[in-house]
Amino acid sequence: MIVTIDPSSFEPVYLQLARILRDAIEAGEFGPGEKLPSETRLCQQYELGRDAVRDALQVLRSEGAIVTVKGAGSFVRGQSAPEVVRLPENARVTSRMPTADERRSLGVGEGVPVFVVTVGETARVYPADRTVLETSGG
């Protein structure tokens, strides 16, 4: 099935492209770690300007679906098995966006929040997209 962009739609063209690429990723057309077509190829294939393509890729990055490596392209983000964290009774959990250093050290993509689990004076940061928090009741 060939999917096209409808320039007369009320949905902006970059959101249409983001949806098309997201659907292709979810359908397995692009697997974890696989490179997406280049910006130039997407411009040609969907008859869009480079800004629209870049905006579409930014949407997918902010959702944590892809990662972009400067000079190499955009790749489908791999999904790892979730880490199960058992919370003690006195734990406090908050969420926030990670700092740049936390993103690098945890391997967290743009737009992916983190959980901050605090027990007493000790706080530990976990990537929200691959962490399962469980109470002692499980």
Solvent accessible surface area in square Angstrom, and as a share of the most:
residue,aa,sasa,rsa
1,M,219,0.98
2,I,159,0.80
3,V,58,0.33
4,T,102,0.59
5,I,21,0.11
6,D,69,0.36
7,P,113,0.71
8,S,98,0.63
9,S,43,0.28
10,F,216,0.90
11,E,58,0.26
12,P,62,0.39
13,V,45,0.26
14,Y,68,0.26
15,L,61,0.30
16,Q,6,0.03
17,L,0,0.00
18,A,0,0.00
19,R,96,0.35
20,I,15,0.07
21,L,5,0.03
22,R,63,0.23
23,D,73,0.38
24,A,11,0.08
25,I,27,0.14
26,E,131,0.59
27,A,74,0.58
28,G,54,0.52
29,E,119,0.53
30,F,38,0.16
31,G,20,0.19
32,P,102,0.64
33,G,51,0.49
34,E,80,0.36
35,K,102,0.43
36,L,3,0.02
37,P,37,0.23
38,S,57,0.37
39,E,48,0.22
40,T,63,0.37
41,R,119,0.44
42,L,1,0.00
43,C,20,0.12
44,Q,115,0.51
45,Q,88,0.39
46,Y,28,0.11
47,E,156,0.70
48,L,25,0.12
49,G,48,0.46
50,R,99,0.36
51,D,106,0.55
52,A,15,0.12
53,V,0,0.00
54,R,120,0.44
55,D,67,0.35
56,A,0,0.00
57,L,6,0.03
58,Q,74,0.33
59,V,31,0.18
60,L,0,0.00
61,R,42,0.15
62,S,49,0.32
63,E,87,0.39
64,G,5,0.05
65,A,24,0.19
66,I,1,0.01
67,V,55,0.31
68,T,62,0.36
69,V,79,0.45
70,K,200,0.85
71,G,90,0.87
72,A,42,0.32
73,G,24,0.23
74,S,9,0.06
75,F,48,0.20
76,V,8,0.05
77,R,27,0.10
78,G,42,0.40
79,Q,129,0.57
80,S,68,0.44
81,A,89,0.69
82,P,78,0.49
83,E,83,0.37
84,V,77,0.44
85,V,17,0.10
86,R,155,0.57
87,L,24,0.12
88,P,65,0.41
89,E,175,0.78
90,N,105,0.54
91,A,27,0.21
92,R,152,0.55
93,V,55,0.32
94,T,57,0.33
95,S,73,0.47
96,R,95,0.35
97,M,108,0.48
98,P,16,0.10
99,T,74,0.43
100,A,52,0.40
101,D,96,0.50
102,E,34,0.15
103,R,85,0.31
104,R,167,0.61
105,S,93,0.60
106,L,47,0.24
107,G,49,0.47
108,V,9,0.05
109,G,6,0.06
110,E,70,0.31
111,G,35,0.34
112,V,7,0.04
113,P,52,0.32
114,V,0,0.00
115,F,49,0.20
116,V,18,0.10
117,V,11,0.06
118,T,30,0.18
119,V,53,0.30
120,G,59,0.57
121,E,180,0.80
122,T,96,0.56
123,A,63,0.49
124,R,142,0.52
125,V,36,0.21
126,Y,15,0.06
127,P,11,0.07
128,A,24,0.19
129,D,54,0.28
130,R,54,0.20
131,T,12,0.07
132,V,62,0.35
133,L,48,0.24
134,E,44,0.20
135,T,89,0.52
136,S,96,0.62
137,G,78,0.75
138,G,72,0.69
